[in-house]
Amino acid sequence: GFENHDVHQFINYDEFTFKKTDIPNWTHNQMEKLEYAFVRIKEVADKHSKLPDDYEHLKNDYRSVAQALFDCPVIFSNRISKGILNRFSKNLIFDHFYNAGNISSKVESFKKKHSISGITYDHECPRNESAKYFIKTYNDENYPYKVFLFQYLFKWGITNLVTTYENGLLSSKTKKKDFIFEGPESLYRSCKVDLYSLNNL
């Protein structure tokens, strides 16, 4: 009776809605990294608009922009995986991470404080996919920095708290040759990584 059912429908994926009032108070240095990423996007997009059909270095170009995006500050969605929920108490995670302005430093301080490992944050939109998106859409629309920043804030810069095991599952999936990014929800469901909002626990 279950052979026609999609098992991924049983994976929990709480939605995240970013509000303008949630825009973080990033430092000047962090904003400069975002501005530099946009410069790299424009440079590569301009280069790609003039490429021959047999150009062989697209992956390297995407990787260079992905690295610039990797250095940018991120938004924590206040969502945690089932692996995190099973390992730590909700209150412990909530008190340390809720509305975390800098998830990277929060993860490091949490690991140090509790002498643990196996916890990290995941870019729910793979950075290589972000790089492809921004480069290709810039060629089509020639958008300004404000549009880049808006899209980064509301989609491409979102992160979730996961275990390193779950992060490995997600990363391995995106590196497969036949991988097609259909959105973060599809990716998480296909890797069977449940995601829960701290607001709903």
C-alpha positions as CSV (number, residue, x, y, z in Angstrom):
1,G,0.0,0.0,0.0
2,F,2.9,2.5,0.5
3,E,4.8,1.9,-2.7
4,N,3.2,5.0,-4.4
5,H,3.8,7.3,-1.4
6,D,6.6,9.9,-1.4
7,V,8.6,9.2,1.8
8,H,10.0,12.7,1.7
9,Q,6.6,14.1,2.6
10,F,7.2,12.8,6.2
11,I,10.3,15.0,6.6
12,N,9.6,18.1,8.6
13,Y,10.5,21.4,7.0
14,D,9.4,24.5,9.0
15,E,9.2,27.6,6.7
16,F,11.3,30.6,7.4
17,T,10.1,34.1,6.7
18,F,12.6,36.9,6.8
19,K,11.2,40.4,7.8
20,K,12.8,43.7,7.1
21,T,12.8,44.4,10.8
22,D,15.2,41.4,11.2
23,I,18.0,42.9,9.1
24,P,21.1,42.4,11.1
25,N,23.4,45.2,12.3
26,W,26.4,44.0,10.4
27,T,29.8,45.6,10.8
28,H,31.5,47.8,8.2
29,N,33.9,44.9,7.5
30,Q,31.1,42.5,7.0
31,M,29.3,44.9,4.6
32,E,32.5,45.3,2.7
33,K,32.6,41.6,2.1
34,L,29.1,41.7,0.6
35,E,30.1,44.6,-1.6
36,Y,33.2,42.7,-2.8
37,A,31.1,39.6,-3.6
38,F,28.8,41.8,-5.7
39,V,31.9,43.2,-7.5
40,R,33.0,39.6,-8.3
41,I,29.5,38.7,-9.5
42,K,29.6,41.7,-12.0
43,E,33.1,40.9,-13.2
44,V,32.3,37.2,-13.9
45,A,28.9,38.0,-15.4
46,D,30.5,40.5,-17.7
47,K,33.2,37.9,-18.7
48,H,30.5,35.3,-19.3
49,S,28.5,37.6,-21.6
50,K,31.4,37.4,-24.1
51,L,32.4,33.8,-23.8
52,P,32.8,31.4,-26.7
53,D,30.5,28.3,-26.6
54,D,33.4,26.0,-25.9
55,Y,34.6,27.8,-22.8
56,E,35.9,25.2,-20.3
57,H,36.3,27.0,-17.1
58,L,32.7,27.8,-15.9
59,K,33.1,25.7,-12.8
60,N,36.2,27.6,-11.7
61,D,34.5,30.9,-12.3
62,Y,31.5,29.8,-10.2
63,R,33.8,28.6,-7.5
64,S,35.6,31.9,-7.3
65,V,32.3,33.8,-6.8
66,A,31.1,31.1,-4.3
67,Q,34.3,31.7,-2.3
68,A,33.5,35.4,-2.1
69,L,30.0,34.6,-1.0
70,F,31.4,32.1,1.6
71,D,33.3,35.1,3.2
72,C,30.0,37.1,3.6
73,P,28.0,37.3,6.8
74,V,24.9,35.1,7.0
75,I,21.4,35.1,8.4
76,F,20.5,32.4,11.0
77,S,16.9,31.2,10.3
78,N,16.3,30.2,14.0
79,R,15.8,26.6,12.6
80,I,17.5,23.5,13.9
81,S,17.7,20.0,12.6
82,K,16.3,16.9,14.2
83,G,19.9,15.8,14.9
84,I,20.5,18.9,17.0
85,L,17.1,18.5,18.7
86,N,17.8,14.9,19.6
87,R,21.3,15.8,21.0
88,F,20.7,19.0,23.0
89,S,17.8,20.4,25.1
90,K,15.6,22.9,23.3
91,N,16.2,25.5,26.1
92,L,20.0,25.1,25.8
93,I,19.9,25.7,22.0
94,F,17.3,28.5,22.3
95,D,19.2,30.4,25.0
96,H,22.5,30.3,23.0
97,F,21.4,30.7,19.4
98,Y,18.0,32.4,19.2
99,N,18.3,35.5,16.9
100,A,22.0,34.9,16.8
101,G,23.6,37.9,15.0
102,N,26.7,35.9,14.0
103,I,26.0,32.2,13.8
104,S,29.6,31.3,13.1
105,S,31.0,32.8,16.3
106,K,28.0,31.4,18.2
107,V,28.7,27.9,17.0
108,E,32.3,28.2,18.1
109,S,31.5,29.6,21.5
110,F,28.9,26.8,22.0
111,K,31.4,24.1,21.2
112,K,34.0,25.6,23.5
113,K,31.6,26.2,26.4
114,H,30.2,22.6,26.3
115,S,33.4,20.9,25.1
116,I,31.6,19.3,22.2
117,S,31.9,18.9,18.4
118,G,29.6,17.7,15.7
119,I,27.6,20.9,15.4
120,T,27.7,23.4,12.5
121,Y,25.7,25.7,10.4
122,D,24.6,24.9,6.8
123,H,23.9,27.3,4.0
124,E,20.6,26.0,2.9
125,C,21.2,27.3,-0.6
126,P,24.6,25.9,-1.7
127,R,27.0,28.7,-2.4
128,N,27.9,27.3,-5.8
129,E,24.2,27.5,-6.7
130,S,24.1,31.0,-5.3
131,A,27.0,32.0,-7.5
132,K,25.4,30.5,-10.6
133,Y,22.1,32.3,-9.8
134,F,23.6,35.7,-9.2
135,I,25.9,35.5,-12.3
136,K,23.2,34.4,-14.7
137,T,20.6,36.8,-13.5
138,Y,23.0,39.7,-13.6
139,N,23.6,39.0,-17.3
140,D,19.8,39.1,-17.8
141,E,18.9,42.0,-15.6
142,N,22.0,44.0,-14.8
143,Y,20.6,44.6,-11.3
144,P,22.1,47.1,-8.8
145,Y,23.8,46.2,-5.4
146,K,20.5,46.8,-3.5
147,V,18.8,44.1,-5.4
148,F,21.7,41.7,-4.7
149,L,21.6,42.5,-1.0
150,F,17.8,42.1,-0.9
151,Q,18.0,38.6,-2.5
152,Y,20.9,37.6,-0.3
153,L,19.0,38.6,2.9
154,F,15.8,37.0,2.0
155,K,17.0,33.7,0.4
156,W,20.6,33.1,-0.6
157,G,22.3,34.0,2.7
158,I,20.1,31.9,5.0
159,T,21.7,29.2,7.3
160,N,20.4,26.5,9.6
161,L,21.9,24.8,12.6
162,V,22.7,21.1,11.9
163,T,25.0,18.3,12.9
164,T,28.2,17.8,11.0
165,Y,26.8,14.4,9.9
166,E,23.7,16.1,8.4
167,N,25.8,18.8,6.8
168,G,27.9,16.0,5.2
169,L,24.7,14.4,3.8
170,L,23.6,17.8,2.3
171,S,27.0,18.6,0.9
172,S,27.5,15.1,-0.7
173,K,24.1,15.5,-2.4
174,T,25.0,18.8,-4.0
175,K,28.3,17.4,-5.3
176,K,26.7,14.6,-7.4
177,K,27.0,15.1,-11.1
178,D,23.3,14.8,-11.7
179,F,22.3,17.2,-8.9
180,I,19.8,19.9,-9.8
181,F,19.0,22.5,-7.2
182,E,15.2,22.8,-6.9
183,G,15.3,24.8,-3.7
184,P,16.3,24.2,-0.1
185,E,13.2,22.4,1.0
186,S,13.6,19.8,-1.8
187,L,17.3,19.4,-0.9
188,Y,16.6,18.9,2.8
189,R,13.8,16.5,2.2
190,S,15.8,14.4,-0.2
191,C,18.6,14.1,2.4
192,K,16.0,13.3,5.1
193,V,17.1,16.2,7.3
194,D,14.2,17.5,9.4
195,L,14.2,21.2,10.1
196,Y,12.3,22.8,13.1
197,S,11.8,26.4,13.9
198,L,12.8,27.4,17.4
199,N,9.6,29.5,17.4
200,N,7.5,26.3,17.1
201,L,9.2,24.1,19.7
